[in-house]
Amino acid sequence: MYIARPIGYNCHLSFPPGTPPMQQPIIGYHRDEDDHWVAELACGHNQHVRHDPPWQNCSWVTTSEGRAQMLGFKLECKKCDEGSPRDQQPREVR
């Protein structure tokens, strides 16, 4: 199964070689100011999940059924690996 990653994900990572990246389950979604879908992760970080073929193939994000099926799916959270503070969550889902 394809794991959604932001563009530029394979750039320098802050964890030691051989250390697996932090996996965090999706607990919800919202749209950003540009109307792109953002996954809300259990750790408190947000991660864009875009369907933008051929670069990013996340067709599941285009339907409410697809998004619901991916709740609980674990994404690699680079922000956790970097020790970043939690992201601000939206007050309401659009």
All heavy atoms as an XYZ file, in Angstrom:
762
protein
N       0.842     -1.177      0.000
C       0.000      0.000      0.000
C       0.888      1.243      0.000
O       1.916      1.279      0.656
C      -0.915     -0.018      1.212
C      -1.755      1.236      1.310
S      -2.969      1.186      2.637
C      -4.253      0.332      1.771
N       0.481      2.259     -0.721
C       1.219      3.513     -0.801
C       1.074      4.297      0.496
O      -0.019      4.400      1.035
C       0.686      4.334     -1.976
C       1.343      5.674     -2.112
C       2.576      5.785     -2.726
C       0.753      6.811     -1.602
C       3.195      7.008     -2.849
C       1.361      8.040     -1.716
C       2.581      8.142     -2.346
O       3.188      9.352     -2.450
N       2.156      4.836      1.006
C       2.118      5.694      2.184
C       2.264      7.123      1.713
O       3.235      7.471      1.035
C       3.243      5.352      3.176
C       3.065      3.924      3.683
C       3.265      6.352      4.321
C       4.156      3.464      4.602
N       1.301      7.959      2.046
C       1.328      9.360      1.626
C       2.449     10.088      2.338
O       2.615      9.958      3.547
C      -0.006     10.024      1.955
N       3.228     10.816      1.592
C       4.310     11.608      2.168
C       4.306     12.979      1.512
O       4.014     13.106      0.334
C       5.662     10.950      1.898
C       5.836      9.640      2.590
C       7.234      9.117      2.338
N       7.422      7.851      3.005
C       7.403      6.686      2.394
N       7.193      6.614      1.104
N       7.585      5.584      3.071
N       4.662     14.018      2.253
C       4.720     15.340      1.639
C       5.839     15.409      0.607
O       6.802     14.655      0.680
C       5.006     16.277      2.810
C       5.455     15.419      3.928
C       5.021     14.017      3.650
N       5.705     16.316     -0.349
C       6.767     16.520     -1.342
C       8.043     16.900     -0.596
O       8.011     17.667      0.359
C       6.377     17.623     -2.337
C       5.201     17.139     -3.192
C       7.546     18.028     -3.211
C       4.634     18.175     -4.115
N       9.161     16.360     -1.011
C      10.430     16.665     -0.363
C      10.698     15.811      0.853
O      11.633     16.049      1.596
N       9.888     14.779      1.064
C      10.020     13.956      2.262
C      11.394     13.316      2.370
O      11.918     13.159      3.458
C       8.946     12.861      2.269
C       9.009     12.029      3.518
C       8.374     12.439      4.673
C       9.757     10.865      3.565
C       8.446     11.701      5.830
C       9.834     10.118      4.719
C       9.176     10.548      5.848
O       9.259      9.813      6.990
N      11.996     12.934      1.264
C      13.259     12.207      1.309
C      14.474     13.099      1.527
O      15.591     12.654      1.380
C      13.430     11.386      0.027
C      12.423     10.270     -0.040
O      12.076      9.693      0.971
N      11.945      9.983     -1.220
N      14.254     14.339      1.902
C      15.386     15.206      2.212
C      15.999     14.762      3.550
O      15.537     13.809      4.161
C      14.954     16.662      2.261
S      13.705     17.001      3.503
N      17.001     15.453      4.037
C      17.716     15.072      5.254
C      16.756     14.873      6.424
O      15.930     15.722      6.714
C      18.740     16.151      5.619
C      19.404     15.897      6.929
N      20.307     14.887      7.122
C      19.257     16.497      8.121
C      20.709     14.890      8.371
N      20.084     15.856      8.999
N      16.857     13.746      7.090
C      16.038     13.453      8.255
C      16.902     13.542      9.503
O      18.094     13.288      9.463
C      15.425     12.053      8.129
C      14.554     11.831      6.898
C      14.079     10.384      6.850
C      13.374     12.766      6.896
N      16.291     13.861     10.633
C      17.064     14.116     11.845
C      17.255     12.887     12.726
O      17.832     12.992     13.782
C      16.387     15.222     12.655
O      15.101     14.817     13.041
N      16.767     11.711     12.326
C      16.971     10.530     13.156
C      18.182      9.748     12.655
O      18.538      9.818     11.497
C      15.713      9.653     13.232
C      15.091      9.328     11.911
C      15.533      8.249     11.174
C      14.066     10.101     11.407
C      14.962      7.939      9.961
C      13.491      9.795     10.186
C      13.945      8.709      9.463
N      18.864      9.001     13.537
C      20.075      8.264     13.151
C      19.791      7.219     12.079
O      18.687      6.682     12.023
C      20.515      7.588     14.445
C      19.780      8.258     15.530
C      18.542      8.849     14.938
N      20.791      6.922     11.234
C      20.598      5.885     10.218
C      20.189      4.558     10.861
O      20.688      4.186     11.907
C      21.979      5.771      9.562
C      22.661      7.054      9.865
C      22.115      7.523     11.188
N      19.247      3.871     10.226
C      18.777      2.603     10.740
C      17.634      2.721     11.735
O      17.036      1.730     12.114
N      17.315      3.944     12.191
C      16.206      4.154     13.110
C      14.927      4.293     12.296
O      14.866      5.112     11.397
C      16.409      5.448     13.938
O      17.641      5.350     14.634
C      15.270      5.650     14.915
N      13.907      3.491     12.595
C      12.672      3.621     11.826
C      11.982      4.952     12.123
O      12.033      5.435     13.260
C      11.823      2.444     12.312
C      12.379      2.072     13.621
C      13.825      2.461     13.614
N      11.363      5.549     11.113
C      10.647      6.808     11.341
C       9.425      6.585     12.227
O       8.895      5.476     12.304
C      10.241      7.260      9.942
C      10.315      6.038      9.102
C      11.309      5.112      9.737
N       9.001      7.631     12.898
C       7.848      7.566     13.789
C       6.579      7.370     12.972
O       6.343      8.076     12.008
C       7.735      8.863     14.590
C       6.577      8.906     15.554
S       6.716      7.749     16.928
C       8.020      8.485     17.863
N       5.792      6.377     13.340
C       4.517      6.077     12.682
C       3.386      6.577     13.581
O       3.351      6.242     14.767
C       4.372      4.570     12.476
C       5.461      3.955     11.632
C       5.178      4.118     10.158
O       4.106      3.799      9.693
N       6.138      4.630      9.426
N       2.479      7.365     13.013
C       1.357      7.904     13.785
C       0.054      7.671     13.039
O      -0.036      7.912     11.837
C       1.549      9.410     14.022
C       2.717      9.762     14.901
C       2.493      9.333     16.343
O       1.372      9.088     16.785
N       3.585      9.234     17.094
N      -0.999      7.207     13.735
C      -2.274      6.952     13.065
C      -3.039      8.233     12.747
O      -2.965      9.217     13.492
C      -3.038      6.093     14.074
C      -2.446      6.412     15.388
C      -1.010      6.781     15.132
N      -3.783      8.183     11.643
C      -4.676      9.282     11.267
C      -5.888      9.229     12.190
O      -6.511      8.180     12.354
C      -5.136      9.143      9.805
C      -3.940      9.192      8.849
C      -6.167     10.216      9.460
C      -4.292      8.869      7.399
N      -6.237     10.378     12.804
C      -7.407     10.428     13.685
C      -8.483     11.359     13.145
O      -9.580     11.422     13.691
C      -7.017     10.832     15.119
C      -6.374     12.221     15.147
C      -6.101      9.781     15.743
C      -6.230     12.789     16.555
N      -8.194     12.109     12.087
C      -9.180     13.021     11.515
C      -8.601     13.752     10.319
O      -7.437     13.536      9.951
N      -9.416     14.616      9.742
C      -9.012     15.378      8.551
C      -9.600     16.785      8.628
O     -10.611     17.009      9.283
C      -9.563     14.739      7.267
C      -9.186     13.309      7.070
C     -10.022     12.279      7.500
C      -8.001     12.965      6.453
C      -9.682     10.954      7.320
C      -7.657     11.633      6.268
C      -8.501     10.638      6.705
O      -8.151      9.328      6.532
N      -8.952     17.687      7.939
C      -9.525     18.998      7.680
C      -8.935     19.511      6.373
O      -8.028     18.904      5.817
C      -9.270     19.973      8.839
C      -7.824     20.328      9.048
N      -6.998     19.604      9.889
C      -7.064     21.312      8.520
C      -5.791     20.140      9.881
N      -5.801     21.182      9.051
N      -9.480     20.592      5.874
C      -8.946     21.224      4.665
C      -8.183     22.482      5.056
O      -8.595     23.199      5.963
C     -10.068     21.568      3.693
C     -10.692     20.348      3.047
C     -11.599     20.798      1.929
N     -12.297     19.709      1.308
C     -12.002     19.239      0.092
N     -11.015     19.759     -0.591
N     -12.700     18.257     -0.421
N      -7.087     22.751      4.345
C      -6.308     23.956      4.612
C      -6.899     25.140      3.850
O      -7.923     25.011      3.171
C      -4.824     23.725      4.303
C      -4.525     23.557      2.827
O      -5.424     23.745      1.970
O      -3.371     23.227      2.503
N      -6.222     26.275      3.931
C      -6.716     27.496      3.293
C      -6.742     27.398      1.764
O      -7.448     28.156      1.106
C      -5.893     28.714      3.739
C      -4.423     28.652      3.400
C      -3.597     27.838      4.398
O      -4.114     27.397      5.435
O      -2.411     27.625      4.102
N      -5.991     26.451      1.201
C      -5.994     26.225     -0.250
C      -6.928     25.080     -0.641
O      -6.896     24.614     -1.781
C      -4.574     25.924     -0.747
C      -3.651     27.117     -0.563
O      -4.097     28.259     -0.797
O      -2.487     26.908     -0.170
N      -7.726     24.605      0.309
C      -8.710     23.542      0.101
C      -8.075     22.179     -0.140
O      -8.681     21.305     -0.749
C      -9.668     23.908     -1.042
C     -11.057     23.339     -0.822
O     -11.463     23.195      0.346
O     -11.728     23.018     -1.818
N      -6.845     21.963      0.348
C      -6.187     20.661      0.274
C      -6.492     19.880      1.553
O      -6.585     20.464      2.640
C      -4.671     20.816      0.134
C      -4.256     21.464     -1.134
N      -3.060     22.109     -1.281
C      -4.879     21.581     -2.335
C      -2.945     22.586     -2.498
N      -4.050     22.287     -3.150
N      -6.601     18.556      1.423
C      -6.867     17.730      2.595
C      -5.616     17.584      3.461
O      -4.512     17.414      2.959
C      -7.356     16.347      2.175
C      -8.791     16.368      1.763
C      -9.269     16.285      0.488
C      -9.919     16.522      2.607
N     -10.634     16.364      0.502
C     -11.065     16.507      1.797
C     -10.087     16.654      3.985
C     -12.356     16.630      2.302
C     -11.370     16.774      4.503
C     -12.481     16.760      3.659
N      -5.835     17.650      4.763
C      -4.772     17.516      5.756
C      -5.198     16.434      6.746
O      -6.302     16.483      7.286
C      -4.541     18.850      6.505
C      -3.474     18.698      7.576
C      -4.179     19.959      5.527
N      -4.331     15.459      6.951
C      -4.596     14.416      7.948
C      -4.148     14.925      9.312
O      -3.070     15.507      9.449
C      -3.840     13.136      7.597
N      -4.988     14.701     10.308
C      -4.644     15.015     11.693
C      -4.159     13.722     12.327
O      -4.862     12.709     12.323
C      -5.867     15.564     12.421
C      -6.392     16.835     11.787
C      -7.775     17.230     12.292
O      -8.298     16.578     13.222
O      -8.328     18.179     11.731
N      -2.941     13.748     12.849
C      -2.323     12.543     13.408
C      -2.477     12.510     14.923
O      -2.619     13.552     15.573
C      -0.855     12.482     13.009
C      -0.575     12.567     11.505
C       0.922     12.512     11.242
C      -1.314     11.491     10.743
N      -2.428     11.309     15.498
C      -2.618     11.124     16.936
C      -1.597     11.892     17.763
O      -1.865     12.261     18.903
C      -2.572      9.640     17.284
N      -0.440     12.154     17.203
C       0.627     12.862     17.913
C       0.366     14.364     18.031
O       1.082     15.064     18.739
C       1.956     12.628     17.209
S       1.955     13.179     15.485
N      -0.639     14.868     17.290
C      -0.926     16.301     17.314
C      -0.345     17.051     16.135
O      -0.498     18.264     16.034
N       0.308     16.340     15.236
C       0.833     16.964     14.024
C      -0.157     16.794     12.880
O      -1.004     15.904     12.909
C       2.183     16.342     13.634
C       3.263     16.638     14.607
N       4.036     15.649     15.181
C       3.696     17.811     15.123
C       4.908     16.207     16.006
N       4.721     17.520     15.997
N      -0.033     17.652     11.877
C      -0.834     17.588     10.666
C       0.054     17.177      9.509
O       1.242     17.494      9.492
C      -1.448     18.953     10.340
C      -2.404     19.439     11.406
O      -3.054     18.641     12.077
N      -2.493     20.742     11.561
N      -0.522     16.496      8.523
C       0.235     16.125      7.324
C      -0.692     16.184      6.120
O      -1.763     15.588      6.132
C       0.808     14.712      7.476
C       1.659     14.290      6.304
C       2.383     12.987      6.594
O       2.975     12.823      7.648
N       2.336     12.068      5.668
N      -0.254     16.914      5.089
C      -1.043     16.977      3.864
C      -1.146     15.596      3.219
O      -0.167     14.847      3.212
C      -0.423     17.960      2.861
C      -0.766     19.376      3.158
N       0.036     20.178      3.919
C      -1.837     20.116      2.808
C      -0.519     21.375      4.031
N      -1.668     21.361      3.366
N      -2.316     15.283      2.704
C      -2.547     14.062      1.933
C      -3.233     14.501      0.644
O      -4.411     14.786      0.620
C      -3.381     13.011      2.712
C      -2.515     12.309      3.740
C      -4.588     13.627      3.392
N      -2.436     14.599     -0.403
C      -2.927     15.115     -1.677
C      -2.977     14.014     -2.717
O      -2.104     13.167     -2.772
C      -2.013     16.228     -2.178
C      -1.967     17.441     -1.299
C      -1.099     18.519     -1.954
N      -0.998     19.696     -1.136
C       0.049     20.001     -0.375
N       1.087     19.185     -0.336
N       0.065     21.106      0.330
N      -4.007     14.092     -3.544
C      -4.069     13.226     -4.723
C      -3.677     14.102     -5.896
O      -4.452     14.931     -6.359
C      -5.472     12.656     -4.895
C      -5.581     11.729     -6.069
N      -4.785     10.604     -6.186
C      -6.370     11.762     -7.164
C      -5.088      9.981     -7.311
N      -6.048     10.666     -7.923
N      -2.439     13.974     -6.346
C      -1.878     14.816     -7.401
C      -1.016     13.961     -8.321
O       0.209     14.075     -8.332
C      -1.046     15.939     -6.770
C      -0.586     16.977     -7.763
O      -1.189     17.092     -8.840
O       0.399     17.684     -7.454
N      -1.675     13.039     -9.076
C      -0.904     12.149     -9.950
C      -0.110     12.937    -10.982
O      -0.553     14.003    -11.385
C      -1.962     11.292    -10.620
C      -3.243     11.559     -9.932
C      -3.098     12.832     -9.168
N       1.033     12.476    -11.410
C       1.660     11.207    -11.026
C       2.569     11.334     -9.804
O       3.165     10.351     -9.381
C       2.490     10.865    -12.266
C       2.932     12.194    -12.779
C       1.749     13.121    -12.510
N       2.673     12.506     -9.206
C       3.602     12.707     -8.087
C       3.102     12.093     -6.789
O       3.864     11.518     -6.035
C       3.900     14.196     -7.896
C       4.553     14.773     -9.094
C       5.869     14.674     -9.443
C       3.926     15.479    -10.154
N       6.094     15.285    -10.640
C       4.920     15.804    -11.112
C       2.618     15.884    -10.405
C       4.651     16.493    -12.267
C       2.357     16.582    -11.567
C       3.366     16.878    -12.478
N       1.848     12.259     -6.493
C       1.277     11.713     -5.267
C      -0.037     11.017     -5.615
O      -0.943     11.648     -6.155
C       1.033     12.821     -4.244
C       2.331     13.459     -3.787
C       2.082     14.677     -2.930
O       1.170     15.443     -3.181
N       2.898     14.837     -1.911
N      -0.132      9.752     -5.282
C      -1.303      8.971     -5.630
C      -2.057      8.601     -4.363
O      -1.789      7.580     -3.743
C      -0.908      7.722     -6.418
C      -2.095      6.983     -6.943
O      -3.202      7.514     -6.967
N      -1.892      5.756     -7.354
N      -2.961      9.448     -3.962
C      -3.776      9.232     -2.757
C      -5.241      9.392     -3.132
O      -5.956     10.228     -2.571
C      -3.409     10.226     -1.665
S      -1.721     10.112     -1.092
N      -5.709      8.590     -4.064
C      -7.089      8.734     -4.539
C      -8.103      8.560     -3.419
O      -9.207      9.094     -3.486
C      -7.366      7.769     -5.683
O      -7.160      6.447     -5.268
N      -7.739      7.844     -2.356
C      -8.646      7.622     -1.231
C      -9.072      8.924     -0.567
O     -10.139      8.995      0.042
C      -8.015      6.680     -0.206
C      -6.675      7.119      0.314
C      -5.461      6.764     -0.182
C      -6.430      7.989      1.410
N      -4.459      7.360      0.547
C      -5.030      8.123      1.528
C      -7.246      8.668      2.308
C      -4.436      8.913      2.509
C      -6.659      9.451      3.289
C      -5.256      9.569      3.376
N      -8.264      9.967     -0.685
C      -8.584     11.227     -0.011
C      -9.702     11.992     -0.721
O     -10.297     12.901     -0.146
C      -7.311     12.103      0.150
C      -6.939     12.799     -1.146
C      -7.470     13.104      1.272
N     -10.057     11.584     -1.930
C     -11.048     12.328     -2.721
C     -12.490     12.011     -2.344
O     -13.397     12.711     -2.782
C     -10.847     12.067     -4.227
O     -11.041     10.678     -4.494
C      -9.454     12.493     -4.682
N     -12.718     10.965     -1.526
C     -14.085     10.633     -1.121
C     -14.178     10.511      0.393
O     -13.201     10.151      1.068
C     -14.556      9.286     -1.735
O     -13.770      8.222     -1.187
C     -14.442      9.299     -3.261
N     -15.343     10.777      0.925
C     -15.528     10.647      2.380
C     -15.374      9.195      2.809
O     -14.841      8.914      3.890
C     -16.885     11.207      2.809
O     -17.933     10.546      2.145
N     -15.795      8.261      1.952
C     -15.637      6.840      2.269
C     -14.160      6.452      2.326
O     -13.737      5.712      3.212
C     -16.353      5.963      1.229
C     -17.852      6.127      1.221
C     -18.337      7.317      0.381
O     -17.516      7.938     -0.352
O     -19.523      7.639      0.465
N     -13.375      6.946      1.372
C     -11.944      6.659      1.352
C     -11.237      7.211      2.570
O     -10.409      6.532      3.191
N     -11.576      8.452      2.940
C     -10.963      9.045      4.133
C     -11.347      8.261      5.382
O     -10.511      7.998      6.246
C     -11.347     10.521      4.250
C     -10.705     11.383      3.173
C     -10.965     12.870      3.399
N     -12.385     13.210      3.413
C     -13.130     13.425      2.337
N     -12.598     13.325      1.126
N     -14.408     13.747      2.444
N     -12.605      7.849      5.477
C     -13.058      7.091      6.650
C     -12.312      5.759      6.750
O     -11.935      5.334      7.848
C     -14.563      6.854      6.572
N     -12.086      5.104      5.616
C     -11.380      3.824      5.626
C      -9.921      3.970      6.061
O      -9.327      3.012      6.567
C     -11.435      3.173      4.245
C     -12.802      2.650      3.895
C     -12.854      2.067      2.495
O     -11.893      2.152      1.720
N     -13.981      1.479      2.152
N      -9.341      5.144      5.865
C      -7.939      5.346      6.216
C      -7.740      5.840      7.655
O      -6.608      5.969      8.109
C      -7.287      6.326      5.237
C      -7.169      5.765      3.829
S      -6.155      4.274      3.725
C      -4.525      5.005      3.806
N      -8.838      6.107      8.380
C      -8.695      6.467      9.797
C      -7.986      5.313     10.503
O      -8.317      4.146     10.307
C     -10.050      6.732     10.434
C     -10.729      8.027     10.030
C     -12.149      8.072     10.588
C      -9.926      9.238     10.491
N      -6.981      5.636     11.276
C      -6.195      4.618     11.974
C      -4.962      4.176     11.197
O      -4.054      3.581     11.767
N      -4.917      4.467      9.887
C      -3.746      4.119      9.084
C      -2.569      4.963      9.551
O      -2.709      6.153      9.820
C      -4.036      4.390      7.602
C      -2.909      3.991      6.691
C      -2.752      2.676      6.311
C      -2.015      4.933      6.221
C      -1.711      2.300      5.465
C      -0.978      4.575      5.378
C      -0.833      3.253      5.007
N      -1.409      4.362      9.662
C      -0.241      5.073     10.181
C       0.576      5.693      9.053
O       0.900      5.035      8.072
C       0.633      4.132     11.004
C      -0.045      3.696     12.272
C       0.834      2.798     13.094
C       0.107      2.392     14.372
N       0.948      1.509     15.192
N       0.882      6.971      9.229
C       1.757      7.708      8.320
C       3.077      7.982      9.028
O       3.129      8.076     10.255
C       1.121      9.051      7.917
C      -0.207      9.003      7.175
C      -0.704     10.421      6.913
C      -0.061      8.243      5.876
N       4.131      8.123      8.258
C       5.427      8.501      8.822
C       5.372      9.979      9.182
O       5.058     10.812      8.335
C       6.535      8.237      7.809
C       6.687      6.771      7.502
C       7.750      6.487      6.451
O       8.442      7.420      6.018
O       7.855      5.325      6.057
N       5.654     10.294     10.431
C       5.586     11.687     10.894
C       6.994     12.252     11.075
O       7.656     12.012     12.090
C       4.796     11.784     12.192
S       4.573     13.506     12.714
N       7.419     13.009     10.099
C       8.738     13.636     10.142
C       8.819     14.652     11.288
O       9.867     14.824     11.903
C       9.023     14.315      8.802
C      10.384     14.949      8.720
C      10.621     15.564      7.359
C      11.944     16.288      7.312
N      12.123     17.006      6.069
N       7.694     15.300     11.581
C       7.694     16.293     12.663
C       7.993     15.638     14.008
O       8.674     16.225     14.844
C       6.363     17.038     12.693
C       6.155     17.935     11.483
C       4.801     18.608     11.533
C       4.564     19.457     10.308
N       3.222     20.082     10.341
N       7.491     14.417     14.224
C       7.821     13.685     15.457
C       9.310     13.367     15.496
O       9.969     13.524     16.528
C       7.029     12.386     15.546
S       5.357     12.562     16.175
N       9.836     12.917     14.352
C      11.252     12.582     14.283
C      12.125     13.788     14.608
O      13.207     13.649     15.167
C      11.611     12.049     12.895
C      10.948     10.719     12.590
O      10.740      9.925     13.534
O      10.633     10.471     11.417
N      11.638     14.974     14.264
C      12.396     16.207     14.512
C      12.119     16.793     15.891
O      12.741     17.773     16.276
C      12.053     17.246     13.440
C      12.477     16.822     12.049
C      11.975     17.746     10.958
O      11.028     18.537     11.218
O      12.504     17.669      9.846
N      11.155     16.232     16.620
C      10.805     16.763     17.935
C      10.028     18.059     17.865
O      10.058     18.863     18.806
N       9.306     18.272     16.779
C       8.540     19.517     16.589
C       7.354     19.588     17.536
O       6.762     18.557     17.879
C       8.014     19.595     15.147
O       9.080     19.624     14.236
N       6.977     20.811     17.954
C       5.788     20.956     18.798
C       4.528     20.593     18.009
O       4.536     20.574     16.774
C       5.788     22.435     19.181
C       6.625     23.103     18.152
C       7.614     22.089     17.667
N       3.449     20.330     18.735
C       2.176     19.997     18.100
C       1.721     21.125     17.179
O       1.989     22.295     17.448
C       1.114     19.757     19.173
C       1.441     18.566     20.057
C       0.522     18.512     21.262
N      -0.850     18.244     20.891
C      -1.445     17.064     20.981
N      -0.773     16.040     21.460
N      -2.695     16.904     20.632
N       1.011     20.754     16.110
C       0.450     21.743     15.195
C      -0.860     22.281     15.758
O      -1.545     21.600     16.527
C       0.161     21.108     13.826
C       1.429     20.763     13.071
O       2.417     21.523     13.163
O       1.445     19.729     12.387
N      -1.200     23.480     15.323
C      -2.493     24.039     15.696
C      -3.574     23.308     14.908
O      -3.454     23.124     13.704
C      -2.525     25.533     15.387
C      -3.793     26.206     15.831
C      -3.727     27.702     15.609
O      -2.774     28.242     15.068
N      -4.754     28.393     16.035
N      -4.605     22.874     15.601
C      -5.712     22.175     14.958
C      -6.829     23.159     14.661
O      -7.052     24.102     15.426
C      -6.224     21.034     15.844
C      -5.175     19.996     16.171
C      -4.639     19.284     14.934
O      -5.360     18.995     14.002
N      -3.352     19.030     14.933
N      -7.547     22.948     13.562
C      -8.648     23.862     13.230
C      -9.774     23.734     14.248
O      -9.945     22.691     14.891
C      -9.107     23.379     11.850
C      -8.734     21.946     11.824
C      -7.455     21.838     12.628
N     -10.527     24.805     14.404
C     -11.647     24.787     15.347
C     -12.834     24.016     14.787
O     -13.604     23.446     15.519
C     -12.075     26.193     15.697
C     -10.994     26.885     16.518
C     -11.413     28.258     16.916
N     -10.293     28.849     17.637
C     -10.440     29.608     18.671
N     -11.622     29.908     19.108
N      -9.398     30.095     19.285
N     -12.968     24.021     13.473
C     -14.046     23.246     12.866
C     -13.548     22.629     11.578
O     -12.650     23.156     10.930
C     -15.278     24.109     12.597
C     -15.068     25.174     11.541
C     -16.344     25.978     11.313
O     -16.693     26.773     12.189
O     -16.961     25.789     10.259
N     -14.101     21.510     11.227
C     -13.733     20.811     10.014
C     -14.599     21.328      8.886
O     -15.796     21.475      9.035
C     -13.914     19.282     10.190
C     -13.600     18.557      8.897
C     -13.040     18.778     11.311
N     -13.945     21.636      7.738
C     -14.695     22.104      6.559
C     -14.941     20.972      5.629
O     -14.257     20.015      5.581
C     -13.910     23.172      5.822
C     -13.776     24.427      6.629
C     -13.208     25.547      5.825
N     -11.775     25.314      5.614
C     -11.143     25.674      4.520
N     -11.759     26.217      3.528
N      -9.867     25.454      4.392
